[in-house]
Amino acid sequence: MGAGILGLAVARRLTQLGAQVTVLDKEDRVAAHQTGHNSGVAHAGLYYQPGSLKARLCRRGIGLLEKFCAEHELPYDECGKLVVARTEAELRPLREIQRRATENGVPDLRWLSAAELREIEPHATGVAALHSPRTAIVDFPAVTQALAAEVVAAGGSVRLGFEVVRIVRAGSEVVVASSQEALTFDLLVVCAGLQSDRVARLAGDTDGPAIVPFRGEYYRLVPSRTSLVRGLIYPVPDPRYPFLGVHFTRRVDGGVDIGPNAVLALAREGYRRRDLHPRDLWETLSWPGFRPLARQHWRTGLKEMYGSVSKHAFVAAARSFVPELTVADVVPAPAGVRAQAVDRDGSLVDDFRIGRVGPIVTVRNAPSPAATSSLAIAEYIADQVLTN
């Protein structure tokens, strides 16, 4: 279930291992949600706790992704990333990122002085930076379409417009039903993204975490100002959050996006501020983990909301990296929604979380770098499915 990059990567891997696979998705196209609204960055593995699933599968995944893009003649541009310390106080956490990245095996890392930073990004400023030249940008929707084509070419099927309303375990089989049709399978892998907790509950995986949606809003440099940024410019992230903060991202089409922030979304597929879905909002507010989450992080939430409603505040945050940036240099860009998993105690789930209930595998948390890691996650899940 799920025709995003992760669901189709899993389907492709299973067809390679000889399985007959059907992919189900409620939308009329692949990559309709998180895959089609992300920043397009292929992460090299800088931030993640060494030994975690994120760290291991990201490093494996970026190599597989690069090879896949080459085989299918898809864009893969190693434009490089700078993680910039703007003040002396950020040097210690930047050194910690360097330590993690080195332990994770990220290649060709360099610590840069302020002068060396400007050699890479002439319009950027900071007291120091960590440079990852192997960080790349790709077209994830195009990758997803290529994965779907491989699944179909291998004899599998991709059933779009199939909204699952019921999942029943019948002995060693699984019945998956829409409002009009029921299908029977030996195994089910749930890669439902923004709906992952709901579908997991349908499948009998009733434990947490729950999905709390956060909308990430972007601005885009006007074409005449894209020369301000050559590659990727990121802040030193706050270790309390899985979000990386406002940053500059060059796209494979030559554009440059700025963002995202992280604002509580009022709908799971709420890409506009005015989007409100009462059921989605009620499930967010009634989840036991939401109140402790809100109590602990309300100040940060207010700051993110201010950046959402004030273009000047948003640009001011970005200007701390690129001082020449002005409000006139940016226009609104499409937003995305992150499926952030939250445990019952209010903690933000950081690592990938994959469960199993009999013949059903449930991906309960797969945030960034899931797109980068998708082919490696597919290997990991396929091994679980076929060996247990």
N, C-alpha and C positions, 0 to 999 in steps of 0.2 A: 504494500500500500504506500502510495506517494510517488508522484512523478516529478519530484525535484531531483537535484543532482545526486543526492544520497540514495534515494530509492532506485533510481535507474542504474547507478553504479553497482548496487547490490544485485539487481536483476541481471546485469551484464555478467558479473562474476559467477553467478549461479548457472547461467547458460554456458559459460566456459567450462564449468565442471559437470556439464551433462544434464542439468535439470531443465524441465519444461516449465517456463515461467510466464505468469501473467502479472502485469502491473496495472493497478487500479488507482484512479484519481478522480476527484469530484469536478475538477476544472476541465475546460475545453482545450487546454494546451499544457505542455510540459513547462517546468520552471516558472510556474505562475506566481509564486510567493517569495519565500526567502531567497531562493536561488536567483530569481530574476530581479531582485531588488538589492543585492549586496554590492560591495565596493569593487569587486573584481580583483582583489589582491590575492595572490598565491603566497601565503605566509611561509617564511623559512624556518620558524620555530623558535623565535627569540624568547618569548615571555614565559613559556609554560614550565610548570614544576617538573624537573628532571625525573624520569621514571613514570610519569603520568601517562594515561592513554593519549591525551592531547599531544604531549611531547613526542611519544613514539610514533603515533600514526601521522602526525603532521610531517615529520621528517621523511617517513616512508612515502607519504602521500604526495609530497611535492615532486619527488623524483618520478613517481608513476604519472603524475599529471603532465609534467614536462614531456615525457615520452609519448603520452597519448596525444597531446597537442601536435607534436612533430609528426606523428603517424597520420593524423587527420588534417594536417596543414591548417591548424587553427592558431590564432595569435597567441604568442607566449613571449612577453617582453620583460627581460630582466633589467628593469629600469632602476632598481635599487631603492633601499629605504634608509632614511636617517631618523634615529630616535634622538631627539634634541633635548638637552638639559638647558633650560632657560636661566637658571640661577645656580649658585653654588650649592644650595640645599638639595638640588636634584641630582647632584653628582653621585652620592652614595647609592640611591636607588637605581641609577643608571649603571653603576658598577655591578649591582646585583643582577640586572638584566644581562649584562655581559657574561657574568659567571654562569647563569642558567643557559644562555645561548651556547656558550662554549661546551658545557657539559652535555647539551643536547646534540652537539655535533654540527652546529650551523657553520657553514664554510665561509672563509675569507672575511671574517669580521675585522673591523678596524676601529680603534678608538681615535677620534679626531679632536684636535684643538679647535678653537673658535675660527682661526684662520683657515685650517684645513676643511672645516665644515663649509666655508664659503667657496672653496674650490669646487665642491660637489654641487652646492645649491647657492649660487651667487647672491640671491635675494633673501636668503634666510639668515637668522641670527640666533646665537646661543653661546653659552660658555664652553660647551663641549658637545660631542655627539657620538653615537655608535652607528657605524655604517655597515649595512648588510647588502652588499652588491648583488646577491643572488635572489633577493626578494623580487617577485615578478608580478605582472598584471596579465590577466587573461579575460576571455569572454565566457563566463560560466554558463549563460543560457545556450551558447553555441556548443559548448562541451556537452551539456545535457541533451541537446538534440542529437548529437553524434552518438551518445550512449544509447538513446532510444532507438536510433537506426540500427545499431549493432544488435540490440535485443531482438528486434523484429527480423533482422537478417538471419539470426540464429534459430528462428522458429518460435520465438516468444511473441507475446502480444501486449500492446499498451492500450488499455481500455480507459478512455477519457470520458468525462461526464458520468462516471459511476460513483455516486455518493453512498458510502457505506453507512447503513443505519443499524445493522445487527451483525454480531459475530457470535457463533455458537460452536463450542467444542463438542464434537460427536465422536467419542472414542478417540481414535488416533487421527481423526480428520478434523478439519475446520471448515465450517460453513460461513461464508461471507455474503451478506445480502444487502442489496439496495432496496428501494421501495418497489422495484419492479422485477427483480431477478435475484436468484440465489446461486452461488457458485461454491463448489467444494474443492478443497485443497488438502494436501498432506502437510504442508508447512505454510505459515504466514509470517512475514517480516513487516513490521509496522514502522514506516519512516514518514510520519505524518506531520512533522514540523510544527506549525502553529496549532495544530489540532492533536498533537501526539498524546497528551494526557487523556483527552476524551476518548480517543480510539483505543488507547491502552486499557481504559476502564471497560469499554465494550468487550475487550478481549479477555477480561478477567484479571488484569494487572491493576489492582485497586490501590496499591500503595502510591505515595508521592514519588516524585515531586509534581507540582502543578505548573502549568504554563502561565506566566504573567507577561503580557505583551508590552514591549517598549518600542515606541515609534522613534526611528532615527531620521532626523531631518537634515537635508543637505542644501548647500548653495553650490553654484557652479561658476567658475571664472568665465567672464565674457571672452569670446575668441581672441580679442586683441590683447588680452592680459594673461593668456596661458603660458607665456614665456617666463612668468614669475616663478614657476615650479617645473623642475626637470623630471623629478621622479615622485617619491613618496616622502612626506615629512610628517613625523609622528611626535607626540609629546611623550614624556616619561609617564606611564600610566599610574593611577592611584591603585595600590595593591589591594584595596578593599573591594574593588569592583572588577567584574569581568569585561567592562567596557573600556575602550582605549582612549576616549576623549576626542575632542575635535582635532582633525588632522587633514592634510592635503593628500589627495589621491589622484594621480594621473590615470586616465582611462585608455583603453586600447584604441579608441577612436581619436585620441589626441586631446580630448577635453580634460579638465581638472575639476574635481569635486572637493568641497570643503565640508567636513562633518564626519560622522553624525553626532548630534547630541543624543540624549536618551531620556525620552519623556513617556510617562505611563500612557499607553494607548487605551482608548475607550472601546475599542473593538479589536479582535484578534487579526482581522484583515483590514484594519483602519489606517489607510495610507494618507488620509487627509485629516486635518484637525477636527473637522466637523463630523467625522464618522463616529457613530455611536451605535453599539449593539447591546441592548439591555441585558441579554443573557450573558454575554461575554463580561460585561462590567460587573454583574452580580457575582459571577464565579470568581473573578479576581478579588473583589472586596470580601467575599465570604470565605475564601481560603484561609485556614488558620495561620499560615505563615505570612499573610499580607500585613497584619497589624504590627508584628514585631519588625518586619521589614520597613514599614513606614515610620515607626517610632525611631528607628536607628538612623535612617537616611533622609529624613524630611528636609534637612537643610540643603543637601545636595539636590534633592528633587526640586526645590524651589529655584535653585540656581539654574538647573536645566530648563525649567519652565520659562524663566526670564529670558534665556537665550532663544527659546522657541518663539516667544511673542515679540522680541526685539531684534531686528536685523542688526542694529548698531552693536548690541551686546554680543551677538554671535560673531560678527566681524572683528570686534575688539579682541575676543579670545583668539581668533586666528591670526590677528595682527601681531601677537606676541611672538610669532615665529617668522612672519614675513611683514616687516614694518611698513613696506610700501603699499600694502593692501588697503583699499578704500571701499566704502559701501557701494560706490558706483561700479566697482569692478566685478560684482557678483549678481547673479540672478537665481531665483529658486530652482531647485532640481528635484526630481522625484524622491519621495521618502521610502524607507523600508520599515518593516516591523520585525523585531527580534523576538524569537520564542525563548524567553528567559525562564529557565526552570527554577522554582523556589521551593525549598523543603518546608516541612511543617513548622520548623523552629524559626523560619524567616531567613535562613541563610540562602544566599545566591549560589546555585550549583555551578561550579566552574568546569569540572572535567566532564568528558563524555560519560553518559550513563546508559547502559544497555542491559535490559532484563530479559527473562525468559519465563514463560508460563506454558509448560507442556510443549506443544508443537508451534508455539507462537513466540517470536522474538520481538521485543518492543524497544525501540530507540526512544528513551525518555528525555534525553538531553543531548543535543548535537549543535552547539553554537559554534561561532568562528573559533578555530579554523576548519569547520566541518567540510566546506566546499573544497578547500585545499586538500583535506585529508580523505576525501570521499572514496577514492579508489582503494586506499589502505583500510578504511573502515569497512568497505565491502569485503576485502579479504578476511578481515577479523570476524565479521559476522558470518560469512560463508563457512569459515572453519568451525565456528560454534554450531551452526545449523547441521553440518554434515558429520560432526564428530561426537555429538551428544544426543 
